Amino acid sequence: MSVWIKEGCCGDLIPRMQKAHGKLTELYAVRGKDLYVSSRRDGKHRSGSFHYNGCAEDILDYAKIVSLLDIKHALGRDFDVVEYDWGYHVEYDPEPKP
């Protein structure tokens, strides 16, 4: 399977996010689907966004080929995953969670 990165979507990810990206790629590949990355360090994000320091990426998945729970389970507690109608926002955030 392939990884598609939106034109203009640029910027390196920190090593922990690179590893997470690999796990996301595997989750889609075992389902026979491509992974579509729509944002990393590019674009406009809220102030303080984890995108700007390479700790976040957005995945397009309108059909929810991979579930929110599958992603959270694969990445672990150090990652926050937010589901939107267009897909998922994934960020490395090792801060303690309540």
MOPAC internal coordinates of N, CA, C and O (Angstrom, degrees):
PM7 1SCF
backbone

  N    0.0000 0     0.00 0     0.00 0    0    0    0
  C    1.4339 1     0.00 0     0.00 0    1    0    0
  C    1.5279 1   109.27 1     0.00 0    2    1    0
  O    1.2310 1   120.81 1   -13.18 1    3    2    1
  N    1.2995 1   116.06 1   166.82 1    3    2    1
  C    1.4622 1   121.58 1  -174.44 1    5    3    2
  C    1.5235 1   112.04 1  -114.92 1    6    5    3
  O    1.2310 1   122.05 1   -20.34 1    7    6    5
  N    1.3179 1   113.67 1   159.66 1    7    6    5
  C    1.4626 1   121.54 1   170.89 1    9    7    6
  C    1.5215 1   106.37 1  -112.32 1   10    9    7
  O    1.2310 1   120.98 1   -54.62 1   11   10    9
  N    1.3127 1   115.72 1   125.38 1   11   10    9
  C    1.4595 1   121.91 1   178.61 1   13   11   10
  C    1.5200 1   108.19 1  -109.36 1   14   13   11
  O    1.2310 1   120.99 1   -50.40 1   15   14   13
  N    1.3263 1   115.72 1   129.60 1   15   14   13
  C    1.4586 1   120.64 1   178.72 1   17   15   14
  C    1.5245 1   107.39 1  -118.91 1   18   17   15
  O    1.2310 1   120.92 1   -55.57 1   19   18   17
  N    1.3229 1   115.85 1   124.43 1   19   18   17
  C    1.4664 1   121.86 1  -176.91 1   21   19   18
  C    1.5222 1   110.84 1   -52.92 1   22   21   19
  O    1.2310 1   121.16 1   -41.84 1   23   22   21
  N    1.3277 1   115.39 1   138.16 1   23   22   21
  C    1.4528 1   120.63 1   177.12 1   25   23   22
  C    1.5245 1   109.48 1   -55.80 1   26   25   23
  O    1.2310 1   120.92 1   -47.52 1   27   26   25
  N    1.3106 1   115.85 1   132.48 1   27   26   25
  C    1.4529 1   120.59 1  -178.42 1   29   27   26
  C    1.5184 1   113.51 1    88.24 1   30   29   27
  O    1.2310 1   120.65 1   169.48 1   31   30   29
  N    1.3159 1   116.37 1   -10.52 1   31   30   29
  C    1.4671 1   121.61 1   177.45 1   33   31   30
  C    1.5219 1   106.66 1   -78.17 1   34   33   31
  O    1.2310 1   120.86 1   -67.92 1   35   34   33
  N    1.2989 1   115.97 1   112.08 1   35   34   33
  C    1.4549 1   117.72 1  -172.06 1   37   35   34
  C    1.5214 1   111.19 1  -137.92 1   38   37   35
  O    1.2310 1   121.98 1    -3.31 1   39   38   37
  N    1.3082 1   113.82 1   176.69 1   39   38   37
  C    1.4493 1   120.65 1   176.88 1   41   39   38
  C    1.5087 1   112.11 1   102.62 1   42   41   39
  O    1.2310 1   121.76 1   -38.41 1   43   42   41
  N    1.3049 1   114.23 1   141.59 1   43   42   41
  C    1.4541 1   120.31 1   179.77 1   45   43   42
  C    1.5156 1   111.01 1   -77.76 1   46   45   43
  O    1.2310 1   121.78 1   -26.69 1   47   46   45
  N    1.3091 1   114.19 1   153.31 1   47   46   45
  C    1.4591 1   121.40 1   172.17 1   49   47   46
  C    1.5201 1   108.27 1   -99.21 1   50   49   47
  O    1.2310 1   120.31 1   -29.19 1   51   50   49
  N    1.3266 1   117.02 1   150.81 1   51   50   49
  C    1.4595 1   119.77 1   173.43 1   53   51   50
  C    1.5303 1   107.93 1   -66.53 1   54   53   51
  O    1.2310 1   119.69 1   -20.11 1   55   54   53
  N    1.3397 1   118.20 1   159.89 1   55   54   53
  C    1.4669 1   120.24 1  -176.98 1   57   55   54
  C    1.5302 1   115.20 1   -52.87 1   58   57   55
  O    1.2310 1   119.44 1   139.20 1   59   58   57
  N    1.3286 1   118.67 1   -40.80 1   59   58   57
  C    1.4794 1   119.70 1   179.64 1   61   59   58
  C    1.5253 1   111.48 1   -63.77 1   62   61   59
  O    1.2310 1   120.11 1   143.57 1   63   62   61
  N    1.3376 1   117.39 1   -36.43 1   63   62   61
  C    1.4654 1   120.89 1   177.26 1   65   63   62
  C    1.5221 1   110.75 1   -73.25 1   66   65   63
  O    1.2310 1   120.03 1   146.82 1   67   66   65
  N    1.3320 1   117.55 1   -33.18 1   67   66   65
  C    1.4664 1   119.69 1   175.74 1   69   67   66
  C    1.5253 1   110.00 1   -61.52 1   70   69   67
  O    1.2310 1   120.72 1   137.59 1   71   70   69
  N    1.3231 1   116.23 1   -42.41 1   71   70   69
  C    1.4630 1   120.59 1   177.90 1   73   71   70
  C    1.5333 1   110.40 1   -64.49 1   74   73   71
  O    1.2310 1   120.36 1   138.02 1   75   74   73
  N    1.3272 1   116.91 1   -41.98 1   75   74   73
  C    1.4675 1   120.94 1   177.89 1   77   75   74
  C    1.5217 1   110.29 1   -62.64 1   78   77   75
  O    1.2310 1   120.29 1   139.31 1   79   78   77
  N    1.3291 1   117.06 1   -40.69 1   79   78   77
  C    1.4631 1   121.15 1   178.07 1   81   79   78
  C    1.5319 1   110.17 1   -59.73 1   82   81   79
  O    1.2310 1   120.61 1   139.90 1   83   82   81
  N    1.3286 1   116.45 1   -40.10 1   83   82   81
  C    1.4636 1   120.24 1   176.34 1   85   83   82
  C    1.5202 1   112.01 1   -61.55 1   86   85   83
  O    1.2310 1   120.52 1   138.69 1   87   86   85
  N    1.3203 1   116.62 1   -41.31 1   87   86   85
  C    1.4709 1   120.36 1   178.43 1   89   87   86
  C    1.5249 1   110.96 1   -66.24 1   90   89   87
  O    1.2310 1   120.40 1   140.68 1   91   90   89
  N    1.3384 1   116.84 1   -39.32 1   91   90   89
  C    1.4631 1   120.30 1   176.93 1   93   91   90
  C    1.5275 1   110.31 1   -62.82 1   94   93   91
  O    1.2310 1   120.79 1   137.08 1   95   94   93
  N    1.3209 1   116.09 1   -42.92 1   95   94   93
  C    1.4631 1   120.45 1   178.28 1   97   95   94
  C    1.5220 1   110.44 1   -57.82 1   98   97   95
  O    1.2310 1   120.41 1   136.39 1   99   98   97
  N    1.3337 1   116.82 1   -43.61 1   99   98   97
  C    1.4696 1   121.38 1   178.81 1  101   99   98
  C    1.5261 1   111.41 1   -63.47 1  102  101   99
  O    1.2310 1   119.96 1   137.88 1  103  102  101
  N    1.3373 1   117.69 1   -42.12 1  103  102  101
  C    1.4659 1   120.99 1  -179.91 1  105  103  102
  C    1.5273 1   111.34 1   -58.76 1  106  105  103
  O    1.2310 1   120.46 1   139.28 1  107  106  105
  N    1.3189 1   116.73 1   -40.72 1  107  106  105
  C    1.4643 1   120.08 1   179.25 1  109  107  106
  C    1.5291 1   110.81 1   -75.75 1  110  109  107
  O    1.2310 1   120.08 1   140.42 1  111  110  109
  N    1.3273 1   117.45 1   -39.58 1  111  110  109
  C    1.4664 1   121.04 1  -177.80 1  113  111  110
  C    1.5256 1   112.21 1   -62.00 1  114  113  111
  O    1.2310 1   119.72 1   138.83 1  115  114  113
  N    1.3286 1   118.15 1   -41.17 1  115  114  113
  C    1.4715 1   119.63 1  -179.41 1  117  115  114
  C    1.5242 1   111.14 1   -66.78 1  118  117  115
  O    1.2310 1   120.39 1   163.42 1  119  118  117
  N    1.3195 1   116.85 1   -16.58 1  119  118  117
  C    1.4715 1   121.13 1   176.15 1  121  119  118
  C    1.5263 1   111.48 1   -97.47 1  122  121  119
  O    1.2310 1   121.08 1  -175.75 1  123  122  121
  N    1.3507 1   115.55 1     4.25 1  123  122  121
  C    1.4532 1   120.36 1   178.91 1  125  123  122
  C    1.5174 1   114.00 1    73.25 1  126  125  123
  O    1.2310 1   120.43 1  -153.99 1  127  126  125
  N    1.3255 1   116.79 1    26.01 1  127  126  125
  C    1.4675 1   121.36 1  -175.62 1  129  127  126
  C    1.5218 1   111.63 1  -122.75 1  130  129  127
  O    1.2310 1   121.35 1   -26.62 1  131  130  129
  N    1.3203 1   115.02 1   153.38 1  131  130  129
  C    1.4543 1   121.47 1   175.55 1  133  131  130
  C    1.5262 1   110.08 1   -81.77 1  134  133  131
  O    1.2310 1   121.06 1   -23.16 1  135  134  133
  N    1.3218 1   115.58 1   156.84 1  135  134  133
  C    1.4638 1   122.72 1   175.83 1  137  135  134
  C    1.5276 1   107.94 1  -103.46 1  138  137  135
  O    1.2310 1   120.43 1   -49.37 1  139  138  137
  N    1.3266 1   116.79 1   130.63 1  139  138  137
  C    1.4594 1   122.62 1  -179.73 1  141  139  138
  C    1.5249 1   109.75 1  -115.15 1  142  141  139
  O    1.2310 1   120.57 1   -64.32 1  143  142  141
  N    1.3444 1   116.52 1   115.68 1  143  142  141
  C    1.4662 1   122.22 1   178.08 1  145  143  142
  C    1.5257 1   107.69 1   -98.59 1  146  145  143
  O    1.2310 1   120.55 1   -55.56 1  147  146  145
  N    1.3296 1   116.56 1   124.44 1  147  146  145
  C    1.4688 1   119.63 1  -177.58 1  149  147  146
  C    1.5248 1   113.61 1  -105.57 1  150  149  147
  O    1.2310 1   119.91 1   164.48 1  151  150  149
  N    1.3308 1   117.78 1   -15.52 1  151  150  149
  C    1.4581 1   118.62 1  -178.84 1  153  151  150
  C    1.5256 1   110.82 1  -160.19 1  154  153  151
  O    1.2310 1   121.71 1   -38.20 1  155  154  153
  N    1.3220 1   114.33 1   141.80 1  155  154  153
  C    1.4692 1   122.32 1   171.18 1  157  155  154
  C    1.5266 1   106.71 1  -132.87 1  158  157  155
  O    1.2310 1   120.27 1    71.32 1  159  158  157
  N    1.3362 1   117.09 1  -108.68 1  159  158  157
  C    1.4735 1   120.26 1   179.60 1  161  159  158
  C    1.5271 1   112.49 1   -84.59 1  162  161  159
  O    1.2310 1   120.39 1   174.83 1  163  162  161
  N    1.3059 1   116.86 1    -5.17 1  163  162  161
  C    1.4539 1   121.68 1  -176.75 1  165  163  162
  C    1.5215 1   111.69 1   -83.68 1  166  165  163
  O    1.2310 1   120.74 1    -4.07 1  167  166  165
  N    1.3069 1   116.19 1   175.93 1  167  166  165
  C    1.4611 1   121.00 1   172.75 1  169  167  166
  C    1.5143 1   113.19 1    76.53 1  170  169  167
  O    1.2310 1   122.27 1     8.53 1  171  170  169
  N    1.3201 1   113.26 1  -171.47 1  171  170  169
  C    1.4597 1   120.57 1   179.76 1  173  171  170
  C    1.5162 1   108.62 1  -112.53 1  174  173  171
  O    1.2310 1   121.46 1   -53.29 1  175  174  173
  N    1.3067 1   114.81 1   126.71 1  175  174  173
  C    1.4573 1   121.67 1  -179.51 1  177  175  174
  C    1.5219 1   108.27 1  -130.36 1  178  177  175
  O    1.2310 1   120.60 1   -14.11 1  179  178  177
  N    1.2985 1   116.47 1   165.89 1  179  178  177
  C    1.4610 1   120.30 1  -179.39 1  181  179  178
  C    1.5307 1   110.15 1   -62.87 1  182  181  179
  O    1.2310 1   120.94 1   -22.54 1  183  182  181
  N    1.2976 1   115.80 1   157.46 1  183  182  181
  C    1.4555 1   121.13 1   177.51 1  185  183  182
  C    1.5245 1   109.19 1   -58.35 1  186  185  183
  O    1.2310 1   120.32 1   -44.86 1  187  186  185
  N    1.3129 1   117.00 1   135.14 1  187  186  185
  C    1.4557 1   121.16 1  -179.90 1  189  187  186
  C    1.5153 1   114.08 1    82.18 1  190  189  187
  O    1.2310 1   120.20 1  -173.55 1  191  190  189
  N    1.3263 1   117.22 1     6.45 1  191  190  189
  C    1.4629 1   121.01 1  -179.02 1  193  191  190
  C    1.5256 1   111.26 1   -59.27 1  194  193  191
  O    1.2310 1   120.90 1   -37.11 1  195  194  193
  N    1.3094 1   115.89 1   142.89 1  195  194  193
  C    1.4595 1   121.86 1   177.03 1  197  195  194
  C    1.5321 1   111.62 1   -70.99 1  198  197  195
  O    1.2310 1   120.09 1   166.86 1  199  198  197
  N    1.3369 1   117.44 1   -13.14 1  199  198  197
  C    1.4677 1   120.68 1   177.31 1  201  199  198
  C    1.5243 1   110.77 1   -60.69 1  202  201  199
  O    1.2310 1   120.23 1   139.52 1  203  202  201
  N    1.3185 1   117.16 1   -40.48 1  203  202  201
  C    1.4579 1   121.19 1  -171.55 1  205  203  202
  C    1.5257 1   114.08 1   -67.47 1  206  205  203
  O    1.2310 1   119.70 1   158.43 1  207  206  205
  N    1.3180 1   118.18 1   -21.57 1  207  206  205
  C    1.4702 1   119.51 1   179.31 1  209  207  206
  C    1.5264 1   112.49 1  -109.18 1  210  209  207
  O    1.2310 1   120.30 1  -164.38 1  211  210  209
  N    1.3335 1   117.04 1    15.62 1  211  210  209
  C    1.4631 1   120.44 1   175.78 1  213  211  210
  C    1.5118 1   114.19 1    79.38 1  214  213  211
  O    1.2310 1   120.47 1  -161.52 1  215  214  213
  N    1.3307 1   116.70 1    18.48 1  215  214  213
  C    1.4674 1   121.19 1  -177.93 1  217  215  214
  C    1.5257 1   113.03 1  -104.74 1  218  217  215
  O    1.2310 1   119.75 1  -166.54 1  219  218  217
  N    1.3509 1   118.09 1    13.46 1  219  218  217
  C    1.4675 1   119.43 1  -178.66 1  221  219  218
  C    1.5191 1   110.95 1  -152.75 1  222  221  219
  O    1.2310 1   121.48 1   -27.49 1  223  222  221
  N    1.3278 1   114.77 1   152.51 1  223  222  221
  C    1.4540 1   121.32 1   169.40 1  225  223  222
  C    1.5218 1   108.69 1  -149.27 1  226  225  223
  O    1.2310 1   121.30 1   -24.12 1  227  226  225
  N    1.3283 1   115.11 1   155.88 1  227  226  225
  C    1.4559 1   121.49 1   178.83 1  229  227  226
  C    1.5218 1   109.00 1  -109.48 1  230  229  227
  O    1.2310 1   121.03 1   -42.24 1  231  230  229
  N    1.3251 1   115.64 1   137.76 1  231  230  229
  C    1.4594 1   123.32 1  -178.31 1  233  231  230
  C    1.5228 1   108.68 1  -115.40 1  234  233  231
  O    1.2310 1   120.47 1   -55.54 1  235  234  233
  N    1.3335 1   116.70 1   124.46 1  235  234  233
  C    1.4637 1   120.41 1   175.04 1  237  235  234
  C    1.5201 1   109.36 1   -79.42 1  238  237  235
  O    1.2310 1   120.76 1   -53.24 1  239  238  237
  N    1.3164 1   116.15 1   126.76 1  239  238  237
  C    1.4648 1   121.09 1   178.55 1  241  239  238
  C    1.5283 1   108.63 1  -161.65 1  242  241  239
  O    1.2310 1   120.85 1  -107.13 1  243  242  241
  N    1.3245 1   115.97 1    72.87 1  243  242  241
  C    1.4684 1   120.75 1  -178.73 1  245  243  242
  C    1.5215 1   111.73 1   -60.20 1  246  245  243
  O    1.2310 1   120.27 1   144.41 1  247  246  245
  N    1.3404 1   117.09 1   -35.59 1  247  246  245
  C    1.4706 1   121.65 1  -175.94 1  249  247  246
  C    1.5247 1   112.76 1   -82.65 1  250  249  247
  O    1.2310 1   119.94 1   174.17 1  251  250  249
  N    1.3205 1   117.72 1    -5.83 1  251  250  249
  C    1.4715 1   122.91 1  -177.78 1  253  251  250
  C    1.5327 1   109.86 1    54.40 1  254  253  251
  O    1.2310 1   121.67 1  -126.63 1  255  254  253
  N    1.3413 1   114.42 1    53.37 1  255  254  253
  C    1.4620 1   121.85 1   178.19 1  257  255  254
  C    1.5198 1   109.98 1   -58.90 1  258  257  255
  O    1.2310 1   120.86 1   139.82 1  259  258  257
  N    1.3242 1   115.95 1   -40.18 1  259  258  257
  C    1.4613 1   122.24 1   175.33 1  261  259  258
  C    1.5278 1   106.46 1  -111.05 1  262  261  259
  O    1.2310 1   120.35 1   -45.75 1  263  262  261
  N    1.3103 1   116.93 1   134.25 1  263  262  261
  C    1.4673 1   120.03 1  -176.61 1  265  263  262
  C    1.5285 1   111.83 1   -80.22 1  266  265  263
  O    1.2310 1   121.47 1   -22.35 1  267  266  265
  N    1.3113 1   114.79 1   157.65 1  267  266  265
  C    1.4593 1   121.77 1   175.52 1  269  267  266
  C    1.5283 1   110.39 1   -55.74 1  270  269  267
  O    1.2310 1   120.24 1   135.51 1  271  270  269
  N    1.3140 1   117.15 1   -44.49 1  271  270  269
  C    1.4680 1   120.83 1  -179.41 1  273  271  270
  C    1.5192 1   112.03 1   -64.41 1  274  273  271
  O    1.2310 1   119.97 1   141.47 1  275  274  273
  N    1.3317 1   117.67 1   -38.53 1  275  274  273
  C    1.4674 1   120.35 1   177.80 1  277  275  274
  C    1.5243 1   111.01 1   -62.83 1  278  277  275
  O    1.2310 1   120.59 1   138.45 1  279  278  277
  N    1.3263 1   116.48 1   -41.55 1  279  278  277
  C    1.4643 1   119.99 1   179.55 1  281  279  278
  C    1.5233 1   110.47 1   -66.58 1  282  281  279
  O    1.2310 1   120.28 1   132.44 1  283  282  281
  N    1.3226 1   117.06 1   -47.56 1  283  282  281
  C    1.4661 1   120.34 1   179.50 1  285  283  282
  C    1.5274 1   111.28 1   -59.48 1  286  285  283
  O    1.2310 1   120.36 1   138.38 1  287  286  285
  N    1.3151 1   116.92 1   -41.62 1  287  286  285
  C    1.4682 1   120.87 1   179.81 1  289  287  286
  C    1.5329 1   110.61 1   -64.73 1  290  289  287
  O    1.2310 1   120.19 1   137.35 1  291  290  289
  N    1.3152 1   117.25 1   -42.65 1  291  290  289
  C    1.4672 1   121.13 1  -178.04 1  293  291  290
  C    1.5242 1   112.39 1   -67.78 1  294  293  291
  O    1.2310 1   120.08 1   144.90 1  295  294  293
  N    1.3260 1   117.44 1   -35.10 1  295  294  293
  C    1.4638 1   120.50 1  -174.66 1  297  295  294
  C    1.5214 1   113.91 1   -91.45 1  298  297  295
  O    1.2310 1   119.66 1   149.61 1  299  298  297
  N    1.3023 1   118.26 1   -30.39 1  299  298  297
  C    1.4599 1   120.49 1   177.53 1  301  299  298
  C    1.5189 1   113.96 1    91.53 1  302  301  299
  O    1.2310 1   121.41 1     0.71 1  303  302  301
  N    1.3355 1   114.90 1  -179.29 1  303  302  301
  C    1.4699 1   122.78 1  -171.32 1  305  303  302
  C    1.5294 1   114.70 1   -68.18 1  306  305  303
  O    1.2310 1   119.58 1   159.16 1  307  306  305
  N    1.3123 1   118.41 1   -20.84 1  307  306  305
  C    1.4653 1   119.95 1  -178.38 1  309  307  306
  C    1.5277 1   113.12 1   -78.38 1  310  309  307
  O    1.2310 1   120.49 1   178.76 1  311  310  309
  N    1.3274 1   116.67 1    -1.24 1  311  310  309
  C    1.4642 1   121.23 1  -178.46 1  313  311  310
  C    1.5154 1   110.42 1  -118.45 1  314  313  311
  O    1.2310 1   121.23 1   -42.32 1  315  314  313
  N    1.3297 1   115.25 1   137.68 1  315  314  313
  C    1.4598 1   121.67 1   172.21 1  317  315  314
  C    1.5211 1   107.01 1  -101.41 1  318  317  315
  O    1.2310 1   120.79 1   -45.57 1  319  318  317
  N    1.3233 1   116.10 1   134.43 1  319  318  317
  C    1.4606 1   121.55 1   178.04 1  321  319  318
  C    1.5218 1   107.33 1  -127.14 1  322  321  319
  O    1.2310 1   121.08 1   -55.45 1  323  322  321
  N    1.3300 1   115.54 1   124.55 1  323  322  321
  C    1.4561 1   121.14 1  -179.98 1  325  323  322
  C    1.5221 1   107.92 1  -115.98 1  326  325  323
  O    1.2310 1   121.05 1   -50.46 1  327  326  325
  N    1.3303 1   115.59 1   129.54 1  327  326  325
  C    1.4612 1   120.75 1   179.70 1  329  327  326
  C    1.5310 1   109.79 1   -92.92 1  330  329  327
  O    1.2310 1   121.13 1   -46.65 1  331  330  329
  N    1.3182 1   115.45 1   133.35 1  331  330  329
  C    1.4622 1   123.15 1   174.79 1  333  331  330
  C    1.5234 1   108.12 1  -124.31 1  334  333  331
  O    1.2310 1   120.16 1    -8.29 1  335  334  333
  N    1.3260 1   117.31 1   171.71 1  335  334  333
  C    1.4619 1   118.68 1   178.95 1  337  335  334
  C    1.5318 1   111.48 1   -65.15 1  338  337  335
  O    1.2310 1   119.65 1   153.33 1  339  338  337
  N    1.3246 1   118.27 1   -26.67 1  339  338  337
  C    1.4600 1   122.60 1  -179.37 1  341  339  338
  C    1.5244 1   113.66 1   -88.60 1  342  341  339
  O    1.2310 1   119.35 1   166.99 1  343  342  341
  N    1.3137 1   118.85 1   -13.01 1  343  342  341
  C    1.4627 1   120.87 1  -177.99 1  345  343  342
  C    1.5158 1   112.22 1   151.51 1  346  345  343
  O    1.2310 1   120.59 1    44.99 1  347  346  345
  N    1.3445 1   116.49 1  -135.01 1  347  346  345
  C    1.4617 1   121.26 1  -172.98 1  349  347  346
  C    1.5240 1   112.31 1  -134.11 1  350  349  347
  O    1.2310 1   121.16 1   -37.42 1  351  350  349
  N    1.3118 1   115.39 1   142.58 1  351  350  349
  C    1.4583 1   123.27 1   168.34 1  353  351  350
  C    1.5225 1   105.36 1  -103.13 1  354  353  351
  O    1.2310 1   120.59 1   -54.46 1  355  354  353
  N    1.3284 1   116.48 1   125.54 1  355  354  353
  C    1.4658 1   121.90 1  -178.09 1  357  355  354
  C    1.5215 1   107.79 1  -121.44 1  358  357  355
  O    1.2310 1   120.49 1   -52.44 1  359  358  357
  N    1.3499 1   116.67 1   127.56 1  359  358  357
  C    1.4578 1   119.28 1   179.11 1  361  359  358
  C    1.5214 1   111.07 1  -139.71 1  362  361  359
  O    1.2310 1   121.98 1   -34.08 1  363  362  361
  N    1.3278 1   113.81 1   145.92 1  363  362  361
  C    1.4569 1   121.21 1   174.71 1  365  363  362
  C    1.5188 1   107.33 1   -85.27 1  366  365  363
  O    1.2310 1   120.85 1   -63.25 1  367  366  365
  N    1.3266 1   115.97 1   116.75 1  367  366  365
  C    1.4634 1   122.50 1  -177.61 1  369  367  366
  C    1.5262 1   107.87 1  -146.27 1  370  369  367
  O    1.2310 1   120.34 1   -93.54 1  371  370  369
  N    1.3451 1   116.96 1    86.46 1  371  370  369
  C    1.4669 1   119.95 1  -174.56 1  373  371  370
  C    1.5238 1   115.17 1   -75.84 1  374  373  371
  O    1.2310 1   119.86 1  -174.52 1  375  374  373
  N    1.3330 1   117.87 1     5.48 1  375  374  373
  C    1.4644 1   120.07 1   178.29 1  377  375  374
  C    1.5257 1   109.99 1   -59.84 1  378  377  375
  O    1.2310 1   120.25 1   -35.59 1  379  378  377
  N    1.3343 1   117.13 1   144.41 1  379  378  377
  C    1.4721 1   119.99 1   178.96 1  381  379  378
  C    1.5267 1   111.54 1   -57.24 1  382  381  379
  O    1.2310 1   121.03 1   -40.63 1  383  382  381
  N    1.3101 1   115.63 1   139.37 1  383  382  381
  C    1.4648 1   121.99 1   178.89 1  385  383  382
  C    1.5250 1   108.93 1  -102.69 1  386  385  383
  O    1.2310 1   120.34 1   -34.15 1  387  386  385
  N    1.3259 1   116.96 1   145.85 1  387  386  385
  C    1.4788 1   119.22 1   179.28 1  389  387  386
  C    1.5195 1   111.93 1   -67.66 1  390  389  387
  O    1.2310 1   120.10 1   180.00 1  391  390  389

